[in-house]
Every structure is written in C-alpha cells, then in structure tokens.
Amino acid sequence: MRNLIQERLITSILGAEKPPPLAVPTGTGSIESGDLGTFIAGIITWTLAMLGVVFLCLILFAGFQYATAGGDNEKTKKALALIQNGVIGIIIIGFSYVIANTVLSAFITTP
C-alpha cells in the first residue's frame, strides 16, 4: 500500500505517466520496433555471433589437442589443421557480418 501511495505521489508531482506493466524499458538492448527487416537483421547478427563462438571453441579444442599431442606428428598435424580451419572460419564470419550489415542497412530505415 505504501509503495502504491509513493508511486502515485511521484507520478503526480513529476507529471510522468507510468508505463504499461509489460512494457520493455528503453536501453535494455531489445529491439522495440516490429518491422521485418530489423527482425531478420537480429537473427543474422545472432547467428553469426553463435558461429563465432563455435569456431572459437574449435580453436581452443584444437589448442588443447596440440598441447597434449606429446610429440606425435599425426596428432600435431590434425591439431594445426583444426586451428587453421577455425581461424579461416572466424575470418569468413567477420566478412559475412560486414556484408550482411552493409546489405541490410540499405533495407532497414531508421527514423
């Protein structure tokens, strides 16, 4: 009851309206506009970020294999090939992000 009275006093003194109970606060990083282009851009950005995490984990796994190879040439070659493929994957993801961001910026208009 006390919180309700304080809330009413603050909103009446400041003249501010209380947001709806399910409103998303601004500045939380969530996308507030509902157009299709923004939704697709969010999906592409999220997907590329997850792929980056996967390739980073691949590089870490390959580094562990390289460290525990114990002088075995075959294991060392496999680990180095995995590291090389992981780095190439991260480079491709970086270029994909730049291309997707450039193409989608033509379709998404900001007010």
VENQUIDA-V177300 format. One record per backbone hydrogen bond with DSSP energy under -0.5 kcal/mol. CO is the residue of the C=O (numbers start at 1). NH is the residue of the N-H. If there is no record, write none. Layout:
[[CO & NH] [CO & NH]]
This chain:
[[1 & 5] [2 & 6] [3 & 7] [4 & 8] [5 & 9] [6 & 10] [7 & 11] [8 & 12] [9 & 13] [10 & 14] [11 & 15] [20 & 23] [23 & 25] [25 & 28] [30 & 32] [35 & 39] [36 & 40] [37 & 41] [38 & 42] [39 & 43] [40 & 44] [41 & 45] [42 & 46] [43 & 47] [44 & 48] [45 & 49] [46 & 50] [47 & 51] [48 & 52] [49 & 53] [50 & 54] [51 & 55] [52 & 56] [53 & 57] [54 & 58] [55 & 59] [56 & 60] [57 & 61] [58 & 62] [59 & 63] [60 & 64] [61 & 65] [62 & 66] [63 & 67] [64 & 68] [66 & 69] [69 & 72] [71 & 73] [72 & 76] [73 & 77] [74 & 78] [75 & 79] [76 & 80] [77 & 81] [78 & 82] [79 & 83] [80 & 84] [81 & 85] [82 & 86] [83 & 87] [84 & 88] [85 & 89] [86 & 90] [87 & 91] [88 & 92] [89 & 93] [90 & 94] [91 & 95] [92 & 96] [93 & 97] [94 & 98] [95 & 99] [96 & 100] [97 & 101] [98 & 102] [99 & 103] [100 & 104] [101 & 105] [102 & 106] [103 & 106] [103 & 107] [104 & 107] [104 & 108] [107 & 109]]
